[in-house]
Structure formats: structure tokens, C-alpha cells
Amino acid sequence: MSFLQRLIYKKFLEPAHQMKVSQFEELTPPPGAVVFLGDSITAGGAWHEWFPTHSVVNRGIDGDTSAGVRKRVGVTLNNALAAVSLLIGTNDITWGRKNAEILADLRATLATIREQAPEARILLHGIMPRQAKFRDRIDDLNTDYRRIAEDTDGAVYVDLWPTLASGDSLRADFTLDGLHLNGAAYRAWADAIRPLLPPIER
């Protein structure tokens, strides 16, 4: 992480992250909930509307990383969750974190989920497509994400590349900035994972 990146993180992202986590500490997902956990891509989803028959909780935080999720995952869970959808890692790439660091955080996060929500189905998403220059790095990480999901009891690896990508990049009609998703992309994402969620009614 460069000096400028550290400055931005300390001045803007870290305080915002802490304030959002403090709100989550006051709230407990209800029994049977589906928790969406991740960064701004998750935070931007209107999940309660995409899945109106489910009890849904959004625990995405703008700018979050695998390290941030690892630190806060404990306040996101209860032992009666139905499912946890986890998407994290693209900001780690932006901040220049090493693959080994990202994967260690991911494994620790999944271990905490498995311990604190033992019956929850875990949907571990691969890092989504973004600008083409990141393709090789994302592919390397997603290979390991898939292996980690296979080694985690009750976890399913979710590969959204066929759904969201055009060649090496996020589809141009799914984004304005090459990273974040528009409504059509969220619809495609929701449709892709709907069959993987437990059929929980309110």
C-alpha cells in the first residue's frame, strides 16, 4: 500500500468502517436469516427486494477487505443463520495485499462462520470480474477460493464470471466504472444464486 493509499484509508475508510461496524454491533441478524457479507459490491445490493421471501440482512461495508471482514465477522453472526453469502477480495487487490494474506484472512473468516453459525450454508463467491488488467490475478485467487470452499464443510463456491464477464472484463452494460454493478448486474447475480439459497419463508 502506497503512502497515499494509507492516508486515504486512515482518513476516510477506516473511520467509516469503524462506524458501520459499531452499528452492526447493536444489531443481531434474526434466526433463519441470510446474511450478505462483503464490501461495497455487496453493500450496494437491495437484497431484501431481490429475495422478498427470505429474511435478509446486508452486512456489506464500502471499501472493506478480507482483513476487515475477518475482524468484524463475529458481530455479523448468530448460531441459527440459514446462509451466509461472502464476497470479498477485490479491494485487497487494489490495496496491493499479497495473495497469501488474502487467503489466510478468508480461511479464518470461514472458520468463524462455521463455528458461530454451524448450520448455515456458505456461498463463497469468487472475486468478480473488473477491468481486464486484473484478470490473471483474479484467476489465481479464485482457483484458491474454489479449493478453500471445497475444504469447508457446508460451503459452495459461486463462480459469477460466466454471468457477469465479457472476455477478461466486467460486462460494459453491467457497470459504469468497470468495478461496481448496476441494476441489471444485480438481477443477474440474484438469479444465479437464488437456487443455492435455502427456501426460507418469512
BAVEX-61534 format. One record per residue: z, y, x of N, C-alpha, C in turn. Coordinates in steps of 0.001 Angstrom, whole numbers, plus 500000, padded with zeros to 6 digits. Last residue first. Layout:
N
<n_w->Z, n_v->Y, n_u->X, ca_w->Z, ca_v->Y, ca_u->X, c_w->Z, c_v->Y, c_u->X>
...
***
This chain:
202
<n_w->505148, n_v->483989, n_u->459364, ca_w->506300, ca_v->484886, ca_u->459230, c_w->507239, c_v->484332, c_u->458169>
<n_w->504190, n_v->480932, n_u->460935, ca_w->504083, ca_v->481875, ca_u->459838, c_w->505326, c_v->482755, c_u->459813>
<n_w->502531, n_v->479619, n_u->463667, ca_w->503814, ca_v->480097, ca_u->463148, c_w->503555, c_v->481108, c_u->462058>
<n_w->500961, n_v->477483, n_u->465231, ca_w->500703, ca_v->478060, ca_u->463904, c_w->501992, c_v->478486, c_u->463219>
<n_w->500827, n_v->478414, n_u->468687, ca_w->501417, ca_v->477583, ca_u->467640, c_w->501217, c_v->478244, c_u->466274>
<n_w->497665, n_v->479214, n_u->470165, ca_w->498988, ca_v->479619, ca_u->469716, c_w->499522, c_v->478668, c_u->468659>
<n_w->495086, n_v->478452, n_u->470634, ca_w->496101, ca_v->477968, ca_u->471570, c_w->497524, c_v->478310, c_u->471125>
<n_w->493345, n_v->479680, n_u->468882, ca_w->493571, ca_v->478246, ca_u->468729, c_w->494683, c_v->477693, c_u->469622>
<n_w->493519, n_v->482380, n_u->469956, ca_w->494099, ca_v->482037, ca_u->468656, c_w->494305, c_v->480536, c_u->468493>
<n_w->492170, n_v->483021, n_u->472255, ca_w->493493, ca_v->482387, ca_u->472398, c_w->494104, c_v->481967, c_u->471067>
<n_w->489719, n_v->484065, n_u->471399, ca_w->489745, ca_v->482990, ca_u->472392, c_w->491091, c_v->482278, c_u->472443>
<n_w->490369, n_v->486136, n_u->469677, ca_w->489678, ca_v->484969, ca_u->469142, c_w->489751, c_v->483781, c_u->470099>
<n_w->491499, n_v->487914, n_u->471548, ca_w->492322, ca_v->487338, ca_u->470484, c_w->491673, c_v->486090, c_u->469902>
<n_w->489183, n_v->488523, n_u->473080, ca_w->490360, ca_v->487900, ca_u->473689, c_w->491202, c_v->487203, c_u->472621>
<n_w->487568, n_v->489752, n_u->471151, ca_w->487094, ca_v->488546, ca_u->471823, c_w->488256, c_v->487785, c_u->472466>
<n_w->489212, n_v->491954, n_u->470522, ca_w->488856, ca_v->490980, ca_u->469488, c_w->488405, c_v->489659, c_u->470126>
<n_w->489236, n_v->493250, n_u->472989, ca_w->490488, ca_v->492682, ca_u->472465, c_w->490208, c_v->491672, c_u->471357>
<n_w->486527, n_v->493983, n_u->473053, ca_w->487055, ca_v->493053, ca_u->474053, c_w->488372, c_v->492436, c_u->473590>
<n_w->486369, n_v->495781, n_u->470946, ca_w->485563, ca_v->494563, ca_u->470905, c_w->486067, c_v->493525, c_u->471898>
<n_w->488112, n_v->497853, n_u->471855, ca_w->488433, ca_v->497035, ca_u->470691, c_w->487659, c_v->495738, c_u->470631>
<n_w->488223, n_v->497659, n_u->475498, ca_w->488068, ca_v->498350, ca_u->474223, c_w->488322, c_v->497371, c_u->473077>
<n_w->490289, n_v->497418, n_u->478444, ca_w->489490, ca_v->496821, ca_u->477388, c_w->489380, c_v->497725, c_u->476168>
<n_w->489965, n_v->498393, n_u->481927, ca_w->490677, ca_v->498289, ca_u->480667, c_w->489721, c_v->497926, c_u->479536>
<n_w->487781, n_v->498285, n_u->483867, ca_w->489038, ca_v->497537, ca_u->484012, c_w->489720, c_v->497308, c_u->482673>
<n_w->485658, n_v->499977, n_u->483547, ca_w->485450, ca_v->498789, ca_u->484361, c_w->486674, c_v->497921, c_u->484527>
<n_w->486008, n_v->502010, n_u->481747, ca_w->486354, ca_v->502272, ca_u->483145, c_w->486189, c_v->501060, c_u->484060>
<n_w->485380, n_v->501164, n_u->479248, ca_w->484889, ca_v->502485, ca_u->479641, c_w->485097, c_v->502742, c_u->481124>
<n_w->484270, n_v->497944, n_u->477950, ca_w->485154, ca_v->498815, ca_u->478738, c_w->484520, c_v->500193, c_u->478924>
<n_w->482416, n_v->496241, n_u->476919, ca_w->483818, ca_v->495915, ca_u->476657, c_w->484785, c_v->496906, c_u->477313>
<n_w->479901, n_v->496682, n_u->477774, ca_w->480184, ca_v->497054, ca_u->476388, c_w->481615, c_v->496728, c_u->475980>
<n_w->479958, n_v->495618, n_u->480340, ca_w->479900, ca_v->497073, ca_u->480185, c_w->480225, c_v->497514, c_u->478769>
<n_w->482175, n_v->493018, n_u->481194, ca_w->481017, ca_v->493451, ca_u->480422, c_w->481064, c_v->494959, c_u->480154>
<n_w->483355, n_v->492939, n_u->484504, ca_w->483689, ca_v->493054, ca_u->483094, c_w->482474, c_v->493593, c_u->482338>
<n_w->481201, n_v->491168, n_u->486850, ca_w->481970, ca_v->492313, ca_u->486369, c_w->482409, c_v->492120, c_u->484922>
<n_w->479357, n_v->489321, n_u->487695, ca_w->480567, ca_v->489474, ca_u->488503, c_w->481533, c_v->490521, c_u->487960>
<n_w->478088, n_v->488454, n_u->484603, ca_w->477928, ca_v->488283, ca_u->486039, c_w->479264, c_v->488404, c_u->486747>
<n_w->480214, n_v->489743, n_u->482496, ca_w->478764, ca_v->489681, ca_u->482626, c_w->478476, c_v->489622, c_u->484121>
<n_w->483180, n_v->488501, n_u->480855, ca_w->482391, ca_v->488922, ca_u->482018, c_w->480894, c_v->488913, c_u->481745>
<n_w->484643, n_v->487499, n_u->478729, ca_w->484673, ca_v->488937, ca_u->478980, c_w->483708, c_v->489407, c_u->480066>
<n_w->484329, n_v->484716, n_u->478490, ca_w->484406, ca_v->485542, ca_u->477289, c_w->484159, c_v->487010, c_u->477575>
<n_w->484404, n_v->483602, n_u->481023, ca_w->483208, ca_v->483398, ca_u->480200, c_w->483158, c_v->484305, c_u->478971>
<n_w->487052, n_v->484553, n_u->481767, ca_w->485850, ca_v->485032, ca_u->482441, c_w->484588, c_v->484796, c_u->481586>
<n_w->489403, n_v->483628, n_u->480789, ca_w->488649, ca_v->484522, ca_u->479921, c_w->487372, c_v->485051, c_u->480575>
<n_w->491182, n_v->480858, n_u->480868, ca_w->490100, ca_v->481467, ca_u->481646, c_w->489251, c_v->482313, c_u->480710>
<n_w->494401, n_v->479936, n_u->480856, ca_w->493415, ca_v->480590, ca_u->479993, c_w->492416, c_v->481327, c_u->480882>
<n_w->496305, n_v->477022, n_u->481169, ca_w->495557, ca_v->478062, ca_u->481869, c_w->494473, c_v->478611, c_u->480957>
<n_w->499402, n_v->476369, n_u->479745, ca_w->497955, ca_v->476222, ca_u->479600, c_w->497292, c_v->477356, c_u->480366>
<n_w->502519, n_v->474632, n_u->480083, ca_w->501654, ca_v->475776, ca_u->480350, c_w->500187, c_v->475399, c_u->480186>
<n_w->504292, n_v->472521, n_u->479953, ca_w->504070, ca_v->473317, ca_u->478755, c_w->503178, c_v->474519, c_u->478939>
<n_w->505244, n_v->472659, n_u->483297, ca_w->505386, ca_v->471950, ca_u->482030, c_w->505167, c_v->472905, c_u->480858>
<n_w->503018, n_v->473393, n_u->485778, ca_w->504111, ca_v->473945, ca_u->484978, c_w->504141, c_v->473275, c_u->483623>
<n_w->500760, n_v->472618, n_u->487086, ca_w->502028, ca_v->472117, ca_u->487609, c_w->503233, c_v->472583, c_u->486802>
<n_w->498774, n_v->474005, n_u->485819, ca_w->498762, ca_v->472550, ca_u->485713, c_w->500078, c_v->471937, c_u->486169>
<n_w->499418, n_v->476585, n_u->486677, ca_w->499550, ca_v->476232, ca_u->485260, c_w->499613, c_v->474719, c_u->485079>
<n_w->498744, n_v->476313, n_u->489371, ca_w->500136, ca_v->476579, ca_u->489000, c_w->500368, c_v->476242, c_u->487533>
<n_w->495983, n_v->475973, n_u->489198, ca_w->496818, ca_v->474893, ca_u->489752, c_w->498278, c_v->475082, c_u->489337>
<n_w->495243, n_v->478470, n_u->488151, ca_w->494975, ca_v->477252, ca_u->487398, c_w->495850, c_v->476100, c_u->487886>
<n_w->496038, n_v->480146, n_u->490243, ca_w->496664, ca_v->480283, ca_u->488924, c_w->496465, c_v->479004, c_u->488111>
<n_w->494228, n_v->479354, n_u->492240, ca_w->495650, ca_v->479028, ca_u->492382, c_w->496393, c_v->479172, c_u->491062>
<n_w->491915, n_v->480387, n_u->491105, ca_w->491968, ca_v->478974, ca_u->491478, c_w->493410, c_v->478518, c_u->491610>
<n_w->492588, n_v->483061, n_u->490951, ca_w->492533, ca_v->482275, ca_u->489721, c_w->492473, c_v->480777, c_u->489982>
<n_w->492398, n_v->483900, n_u->493631, ca_w->493692, ca_v->483881, ca_u->492945, c_w->493661, c_v->482988, c_u->491715>
<n_w->489615, n_v->483595, n_u->494028, ca_w->490582, ca_v->482899, ca_u->494877, c_w->491937, c_v->482784, c_u->494184>
<n_w->488580, n_v->485340, n_u->492054, ca_w->488282, ca_v->483908, ca_u->492008, c_w->489288, c_v->483112, c_u->492835>
<n_w->489506, n_v->487811, n_u->493009, ca_w->489989, ca_v->487297, ca_u->491727, c_w->489744, c_v->485796, c_u->491628>
<n_w->488007, n_v->487997, n_u->495371, ca_w->489480, ca_v->487977, ca_u->495428, c_w->490061, c_v->487407, c_u->494133>
<n_w->485395, n_v->488054, n_u->494327, ca_w->485818, ca_v->486972, ca_u->495221, c_w->487337, c_v->486867, c_u->495279>
<n_w->485407, n_v->490440, n_u->492658, ca_w->485142, ca_v->489101, ca_u->492137, c_w->485690, c_v->487994, c_u->493042>
<n_w->485619, n_v->493077, n_u->493265, ca_w->486859, ca_v->492315, ca_u->493250, c_w->486636, c_v->490842, c_u->492909>
<n_w->483157, n_v->494238, n_u->492962, ca_w->483680, ca_v->494132, ca_u->494324, c_w->484959, c_v->493306, c_u->494404>
<n_w->482689, n_v->494481, n_u->490199, ca_w->482134, ca_v->493337, ca_u->490926, c_w->482747, c_v->493156, c_u->492310>
<n_w->485606, n_v->495360, n_u->488242, ca_w->484407, ca_v->495721, ca_u->489000, c_w->483997, c_v->494576, c_u->489932>
<n_w->486814, n_v->492559, n_u->486467, ca_w->486799, ca_v->494017, ca_u->486567, c_w->485546, c_v->494396, c_u->487351>
<n_w->488084, n_v->489752, n_u->484617, ca_w->487032, ca_v->490433, ca_u->485388, c_w->487221, c_v->491943, c_u->485379>
<n_w->491623, n_v->488932, n_u->484823, ca_w->490383, ca_v->489211, ca_u->484104, c_w->489344, c_v->489857, c_u->485010>
<n_w->493374, n_v->486219, n_u->486119, ca_w->493098, ca_v->487654, ca_u->486227, c_w->491720, c_v->487920, c_u->485642>
<n_w->494197, n_v->483727, n_u->483658, ca_w->493651, ca_v->484137, ca_u->484932, c_w->493436, c_v->485641, c_u->484929>
<n_w->497163, n_v->483411, n_u->481775, ca_w->495805, ca_v->483916, ca_u->481891, c_w->495416, c_v->484108, c_u->483349>
<n_w->499039, n_v->481002, n_u->480474, ca_w->498880, ca_v->481715, ca_u->481736, c_w->497419, c_v->482114, c_u->481884>
<n_w->500914, n_v->480552, n_u->477890, ca_w->499497, ca_v->480797, ca_u->478119, c_w->499367, c_v->481637, c_u->479375>
<n_w->503323, n_v->478248, n_u->477118, ca_w->502984, ca_v->479331, ca_u->478048, c_w->501470, c_v->479393, c_u->478192>
<n_w->505388, n_v->477546, n_u->474399, ca_w->504101, ca_v->477295, ca_u->475017, c_w->503759, c_v->478496, c_u->475904>
<n_w->508889, n_v->477031, n_u->474618, ca_w->507760, ca_v->477939, ca_u->474420, c_w->506493, c_v->477414, c_u->475090>
<n_w->511136, n_v->475598, n_u->475104, ca_w->510167, ca_v->475012, ca_u->474172, c_w->508920, c_v->475870, c_u->474003>
<n_w->512707, n_v->477118, n_u->476871, ca_w->512229, ca_v->475789, ca_u->477271, c_w->511176, c_v->475180, c_u->476355>
<n_w->513217, n_v->479838, n_u->477982, ca_w->512516, ca_v->479543, ca_u->476727, c_w->511885, c_v->478159, c_u->476858>
<n_w->514485, n_v->479745, n_u->480406, ca_w->515111, ca_v->480517, ca_u->479335, c_w->514440, c_v->480324, c_u->477978>
<n_w->512900, n_v->478051, n_u->482039, ca_w->514349, ca_v->477864, ca_u->481954, c_w->514931, c_v->478526, c_u->480707>
<n_w->510310, n_v->479038, n_u->481766, ca_w->510574, ca_v->477647, ca_u->481417, c_w->512066, c_v->477388, c_u->481236>
<n_w->510699, n_v->481654, n_u->482707, ca_w->510272, ca_v->481417, ca_u->481328, c_w->510627, c_v->480001, c_u->480903>
<n_w->511368, n_v->481053, n_u->485374, ca_w->512334, ca_v->481731, ca_u->484497, c_w->511975, c_v->481531, c_u->483031>
<n_w->508990, n_v->479890, n_u->486251, ca_w->510232, ca_v->479114, ca_u->486286, c_w->511286, c_v->479731, c_u->485380>
<n_w->507240, n_v->482042, n_u->486002, ca_w->507055, ca_v->480870, ca_u->485147, c_w->508308, c_v->479997, c_u->485120>
<n_w->508302, n_v->483688, n_u->488027, ca_w->508269, ca_v->484135, ca_u->486633, c_w->508132, c_v->482954, c_u->485684>
<n_w->507842, n_v->482137, n_u->490293, ca_w->509211, ca_v->482474, ca_u->489918, c_w->509281, c_v->482922, c_u->488459>
<n_w->505031, n_v->482079, n_u->490317, ca_w->505785, ca_v->480832, ca_u->490184, c_w->507225, c_v->481110, c_u->489733>
<n_w->504508, n_v->484839, n_u->490679, ca_w->504053, ca_v->484131, ca_u->489484, c_w->504848, c_v->482849, c_u->489271>
<n_w->505573, n_v->485347, n_u->493207, ca_w->506113, ca_v->486032, ca_u->492027, c_w->505743, c_v->485282, c_u->490751>
<n_w->503858, n_v->483719, n_u->494696, ca_w->505300, ca_v->483465, ca_u->494701, c_w->505963, c_v->484123, c_u->493502>
<n_w->501412, n_v->484978, n_u->494203, ca_w->501621, ca_v->483615, ca_u->493723, c_w->503095, c_v->483241, c_u->493710>
<n_w->501784, n_v->487451, n_u->495481, ca_w->501475, ca_v->487391, ca_u->494053, c_w->501814, c_v->486014, c_u->493491>
<n_w->502174, n_v->486634, n_u->498129, ca_w->503217, ca_v->487372, ca_u->497422, c_w->503020, c_v->487282, c_u->495915>
<n_w->499715, n_v->485441, n_u->498724, ca_w->500945, ca_v->484641, ca_u->498787, c_w->502089, c_v->485321, c_u->498051>
<n_w->497909, n_v->487597, n_u->498541, ca_w->497869, ca_v->486504, ca_u->497572, c_w->499169, c_v->485716, c_u->497548>
<n_w->499427, n_v->490816, n_u->499068, ca_w->498821, ca_v->489588, ca_u->499550, c_w->498876, c_v->488503, c_u->498475>
<n_w->498574, n_v->494005, n_u->497623, ca_w->499520, ca_v->492921, ca_u->497880, c_w->498774, c_v->491643, c_u->498269>
<n_w->497142, n_v->496332, n_u->497016, ca_w->496975, ca_v->495706, ca_u->498323, c_w->497977, c_v->494615, c_u->498644>
<n_w->497068, n_v->497492, n_u->494562, ca_w->498092, ca_v->497976, ca_u->495490, c_w->498045, c_v->497278, c_u->496836>
<n_w->495026, n_v->495998, n_u->493332, ca_w->494857, ca_v->497438, ca_u->493556, c_w->495825, c_v->497958, c_u->494607>
<n_w->496293, n_v->493518, n_u->493165, ca_w->495095, ca_v->493674, ca_u->493979, c_w->494883, c_v->495139, c_u->494327>
<n_w->498293, n_v->494161, n_u->491359, ca_w->498662, ca_v->493704, ca_u->492699, c_w->497485, c_v->493847, c_u->493655>
<n_w->496830, n_v->494639, n_u->489083, ca_w->497411, ca_v->495789, ca_u->489786, c_w->497891, c_v->495409, c_u->491186>
<n_w->496171, n_v->492008, n_u->488357, ca_w->495101, ca_v->492921, ca_u->488755, c_w->495640, c_v->494152, c_u->489472>
<n_w->498467, n_v->490546, n_u->487602, ca_w->497873, ca_v->490346, ca_u->488919, c_w->496845, c_v->491372, c_u->489323>
<n_w->498852, n_v->488899, n_u->484425, ca_w->499344, ca_v->489797, ca_u->485472, c_w->498563, c_v->489533, c_u->486758>
<n_w->499685, n_v->487710, n_u->481375, ca_w->498520, ca_v->488196, ca_u->482123, c_w->499025, c_v->489208, c_u->483144>
<n_w->501026, n_v->485347, n_u->479274, ca_w->501243, ca_v->486078, ca_u->480526, c_w->499906, c_v->486413, c_u->481178>
<n_w->502526, n_v->484676, n_u->476306, ca_w->501210, ca_v->484938, ca_u->476895, c_w->501413, c_v->485826, c_u->478110>
<n_w->504639, n_v->482307, n_u->475074, ca_w->504581, ca_v->483466, ca_u->475953, c_w->503174, c_v->483537, c_u->476524>
<n_w->505953, n_v->481041, n_u->471958, ca_w->504931, ca_v->481104, ca_u->473012, c_w->505098, c_v->482374, c_u->473828>
<n_w->508325, n_v->480862, n_u->470521, ca_w->507253, ca_v->479899, ca_u->470270, c_w->506251, c_v->479871, c_u->471408>
<n_w->511744, n_v->481075, n_u->471623, ca_w->510390, ca_v->481616, ca_u->471520, c_w->509377, c_v->480502, c_u->471246>
<n_w->514422, n_v->480510, n_u->471897, ca_w->513733, ca_v->479981, ca_u->470722, c_w->512342, c_v->480578, c_u->470542>
<n_w->515839, n_v->481735, n_u->473893, ca_w->515572, ca_v->480300, ca_u->474044, c_w->514841, c_v->479690, c_u->472856>
<n_w->514094, n_v->484779, n_u->474778, ca_w->515238, ca_v->484068, ca_u->474232, c_w->514862, c_v->482596, c_u->474175>
<n_w->513012, n_v->487371, n_u->477091, ca_w->513033, ca_v->486032, ca_u->476532, c_w->514254, c_v->485759, c_u->475665>
<n_w->513069, n_v->489670, n_u->478528, ca_w->511964, ca_v->489504, ca_u->477582, c_w->512121, c_v->488258, c_u->476730>
<n_w->514774, n_v->489809, n_u->480567, ca_w->515138, ca_v->490590, ca_u->479380, c_w->514094, c_v->490451, c_u->478281>
<n_w->513500, n_v->488257, n_u->482544, ca_w->514705, ca_v->487751, ca_u->481892, c_w->515093, c_v->488509, c_u->480644>
<n_w->511440, n_v->489755, n_u->483641, ca_w->511115, ca_v->488726, ca_u->482671, c_w->512348, c_v->488236, c_u->481912>
<n_w->511716, n_v->491670, n_u->485606, ca_w->512139, ca_v->492010, ca_u->484243, c_w->511993, c_v->490885, c_u->483238>
<n_w->510847, n_v->490670, n_u->488041, ca_w->512167, ca_v->491303, ca_u->487958, c_w->512648, c_v->491463, c_u->486525>
<n_w->508268, n_v->489735, n_u->487439, ca_w->509296, ca_v->488800, ca_u->487926, c_w->510699, c_v->489389, c_u->487762>
<n_w->507003, n_v->492114, n_u->486823, ca_w->507234, ca_v->491137, ca_u->485766, c_w->508316, c_v->490153, c_u->486178>
<n_w->506936, n_v->493263, n_u->489403, ca_w->507630, ca_v->493928, ca_u->488310, c_w->507947, c_v->492976, c_u->487173>
<n_w->505364, n_v->491408, n_u->490779, ca_w->506747, ca_v->491638, ca_u->491208, c_w->507557, c_v->492304, c_u->490096>
<n_w->502940, n_v->491656, n_u->489485, ca_w->503638, ca_v->490373, ca_u->489406, c_w->505098, c_v->490519, c_u->489832>
<n_w->503100, n_v->494959, n_u->487962, ca_w->502622, ca_v->493983, ca_u->488933, c_w->503358, c_v->492670, c_u->488738>
<n_w->502130, n_v->497614, n_u->485701, ca_w->503035, ca_v->496580, ca_u->486206, c_w->502317, c_v->495606, c_u->487137>
<n_w->500715, n_v->499689, n_u->484508, ca_w->500871, ca_v->499693, ca_u->485956, c_w->501694, c_v->498560, c_u->486529>
<n_w->502438, n_v->499565, n_u->481436, ca_w->501353, ca_v->500151, ca_u->482228, c_w->501685, c_v->500105, c_u->483717>
<n_w->503628, n_v->496555, n_u->480219, ca_w->504004, ca_v->497850, ca_u->480792, c_w->502857, c_v->498344, c_u->481666>
<n_w->504109, n_v->494396, n_u->477384, ca_w->503280, ca_v->494921, ca_u->478463, c_w->503772, c_v->496277, c_u->478928>
<n_w->505261, n_v->493035, n_u->475278, ca_w->506088, ca_v->493377, ca_u->476436, c_w->505209, c_v->493728, c_u->477637>
<n_w->505179, n_v->492772, n_u->471895, ca_w->504398, ca_v->493242, ca_u->473039, c_w->505336, c_v->493695, c_u->474140>
<n_w->505572, n_v->490092, n_u->469724, ca_w->506279, ca_v->491123, ca_u->470476, c_w->505433, c_v->491480, c_u->471690>
<n_w->505102, n_v->488675, n_u->466487, ca_w->504538, ca_v->489038, ca_u->467785, c_w->505334, c_v->490179, c_u->468411>
<n_w->504855, n_v->486147, n_u->464339, ca_w->505850, ca_v->487121, ca_u->464785, c_w->505533, c_v->487444, c_u->466233>
<n_w->501674, n_v->485765, n_u->462706, ca_w->502674, ca_v->485412, ca_u->463706, c_w->503705, c_v->486526, c_u->463866>
<n_w->499770, n_v->486747, n_u->461086, ca_w->500592, ca_v->485664, ca_u->460544, c_w->501679, c_v->485216, c_u->461508>
<n_w->498363, n_v->488669, n_u->462558, ca_w->499269, ca_v->489109, ca_u->461488, c_w->500144, c_v->488006, c_u->460911>
<n_w->497190, n_v->489242, n_u->465259, ca_w->497828, ca_v->487989, ca_u->464838, c_w->498833, c_v->488272, c_u->463720>
<n_w->496231, n_v->491784, n_u->465477, ca_w->495314, ca_v->490686, ca_u->465787, c_w->495869, c_v->489351, c_u->465303>
<n_w->498585, n_v->493144, n_u->464901, ca_w->497470, ca_v->493209, ca_u->463960, c_w->496420, c_v->492136, c_u->464228>
<n_w->500215, n_v->492653, n_u->467017, ca_w->500744, ca_v->492341, ca_u->465685, c_w->499659, c_v->492412, c_u->464620>
<n_w->498689, n_v->493619, n_u->469151, ca_w->498826, ca_v->492182, ca_u->468939, c_w->499347, c_v->491824, c_u->467559>
<n_w->496890, n_v->495666, n_u->470237, ca_w->497596, ca_v->495770, ca_u->468944, c_w->497848, c_v->494349, c_u->468426>
<n_w->497111, n_v->496144, n_u->473741, ca_w->496697, ca_v->495310, ca_u->472617, c_w->497538, c_v->495543, c_u->471373>
<n_w->498062, n_v->497518, n_u->475938, ca_w->497093, ca_v->498168, ca_u->475077, c_w->496690, c_v->497390, c_u->473850>
<n_w->499652, n_v->495756, n_u->477364, ca_w->500297, ca_v->496833, ca_u->476610, c_w->499347, c_v->497477, c_u->475617>
<n_w->497704, n_v->494196, n_u->478688, ca_w->498499, ca_v->493623, ca_u->477606, c_w->499105, c_v->494716, c_u->476734>
<n_w->496857, n_v->496181, n_u->480403, ca_w->495863, ca_v->495473, ca_u->479599, c_w->496543, c_v->494780, c_u->478433>
<n_w->499135, n_v->497012, n_u->481751, ca_w->498533, ca_v->497903, ca_u->480753, c_w->497505, c_v->497206, c_u->479875>
<n_w->500705, n_v->493761, n_u->482050, ca_w->500539, ca_v->495154, ca_u->482476, c_w->499875, c_v->495969, c_u->481376>
<n_w->502872, n_v->491430, n_u->480335, ca_w->501888, ca_v->491797, ca_u->481343, c_w->501869, c_v->493274, c_u->481644>
<n_w->503207, n_v->489332, n_u->477541, ca_w->503853, ca_v->489854, ca_u->478739, c_w->502790, c_v->490203, c_u->479774>
<n_w->503861, n_v->488753, n_u->474311, ca_w->502749, ca_v->489102, ca_u->475190, c_w->503313, c_v->489897, c_u->476354>
<n_w->505479, n_v->486225, n_u->472590, ca_w->505658, ca_v->487380, ca_u->473460, c_w->504424, c_v->487546, c_u->474335>
<n_w->506000, n_v->485167, n_u->469422, ca_w->505033, ca_v->485055, ca_u->470500, c_w->505138, c_v->486339, c_u->471315>
<n_w->509096, n_v->483937, n_u->468015, ca_w->508128, ca_v->484976, ca_u->468353, c_w->507147, c_v->484506, c_u->469413>
<n_w->511165, n_v->482270, n_u->467315, ca_w->509831, ca_v->481923, ca_u->466868, c_w->508755, c_v->482927, c_u->467229>
<n_w->513641, n_v->484797, n_u->467057, ca_w->513296, ca_v->483379, ca_u->467189, c_w->511896, c_v->483112, c_u->466622>
<n_w->512618, n_v->488067, n_u->468307, ca_w->513215, ca_v->487180, ca_u->467307, c_w->512858, c_v->485723, c_u->467568>
<n_w->513468, n_v->489623, n_u->471388, ca_w->512439, ca_v->489023, ca_u->470541, c_w->513068, c_v->488052, c_u->469545>
<n_w->515700, n_v->492269, n_u->471470, ca_w->515551, ca_v->490842, ca_u->471724, c_w->514458, c_v->490287, c_u->470830>
<n_w->516340, n_v->495366, n_u->473056, ca_w->515617, ca_v->494628, ca_u->472025, c_w->515486, c_v->493164, c_u->472418>
<n_w->517333, n_v->496655, n_u->475192, ca_w->518013, ca_v->496895, ca_u->473921, c_w->517426, c_v->496061, c_u->472780>
<n_w->515594, n_v->496056, n_u->477193, ca_w->516954, ca_v->495525, ca_u->477308, c_w->517740, c_v->495704, c_u->476019>
<n_w->513383, n_v->497564, n_u->476544, ca_w->513336, ca_v->496130, ca_u->476279, c_w->514730, c_v->495505, c_u->476346>
<n_w->514309, n_v->500010, n_u->477535, ca_w->514102, ca_v->499844, ca_u->476091, c_w->514078, c_v->498360, c_u->475730>
<n_w->514315, n_v->499488, n_u->480233, ca_w->515593, ca_v->499802, ca_u->479593, c_w->515480, c_v->499708, c_u->478071>
<n_w->511585, n_v->499197, n_u->480678, ca_w->512445, ca_v->498020, ca_u->480781, c_w->513774, c_v->498281, c_u->480092>
<n_w->510836, n_v->501881, n_u->480407, ca_w->510338, ca_v->500893, ca_u->479454, c_w->511191, c_v->499638, c_u->479483>
<n_w->512159, n_v->503008, n_u->482604, ca_w->512493, ca_v->503456, ca_u->481251, c_w->512020, c_v->502465, c_u->480200>
<n_w->510942, n_v->501668, n_u->484738, ca_w->512375, ca_v->501516, ca_u->484513, c_w->512769, c_v->501919, c_u->483097>
<n_w->508291, n_v->502608, n_u->484471, ca_w->508589, ca_v->501184, ca_u->484381, c_w->510060, c_v->500972, c_u->484048>
<n_w->508639, n_v->505314, n_u->484972, ca_w->508134, ca_v->504888, ca_u->483669, c_w->508428, c_v->503415, c_u->483426>
<n_w->509530, n_v->505211, n_u->487686, ca_w->510404, ca_v->505722, ca_u->486618, c_w->509949, c_v->505285, c_u->485220>
<n_w->507139, n_v->503953, n_u->488872, ca_w->508452, ca_v->503316, ca_u->488907, c_w->509396, c_v->503874, c_u->487848>
<n_w->505002, n_v->505774, n_u->488413, ca_w->505005, ca_v->504446, ca_u->487825, c_w->506389, c_v->503811, c_u->487791>
<n_w->505730, n_v->508344, n_u->489685, ca_w->505275, ca_v->508197, ca_u->488309, c_w->505500, c_v->506800, c_u->487733>
<n_w->506855, n_v->508249, n_u->492245, ca_w->506991, ca_v->509457, ca_u->491437, c_w->506680, c_v->509217, c_u->489959>
<n_w->506284, n_v->505739, n_u->493348, ca_w->507662, ca_v->506217, ca_u->493285, c_w->507840, c_v->507368, c_u->492308>
<n_w->503449, n_v->505625, n_u->493096, ca_w->504314, ca_v->504615, ca_u->492483, c_w->505732, c_v->505144, c_u->492301>
<n_w->502602, n_v->507824, n_u->494575, ca_w->502286, ca_v->507742, ca_u->493142, c_w->503219, c_v->506761, c_u->492446>
<n_w->503576, n_v->507011, n_u->497094, ca_w->504027, ca_v->508258, ca_u->496474, c_w->503788, c_v->508234, c_u->494966>
<n_w->502123, n_v->504685, n_u->497557, ca_w->503588, ca_v->504621, ca_u->497464, c_w->504143, c_v->505861, c_u->496771>
<n_w->499542, n_v->505785, n_u->497663, ca_w->499887, ca_v->504824, ca_u->496620, c_w->501401, c_v->504722, c_u->496443>
<n_w->499786, n_v->507353, n_u->499970, ca_w->499507, ca_v->507984, ca_u->498679, c_w->499853, c_v->507056, c_u->497522>
<n_w->500224, n_v->505358, n_u->501927, ca_w->501239, ca_v->506383, ca_u->501680, c_w->501039, c_v->507033, c_u->500317>
<n_w->499086, n_v->502145, n_u->500607, ca_w->498970, ca_v->503356, ca_u->501406, c_w->500099, c_v->504329, c_u->501093>
<n_w->500000, n_v->498814, n_u->500848, ca_w->500000, ca_v->500000, ca_u->500000, c_w->500000, c_v->501245, c_u->500890>
***
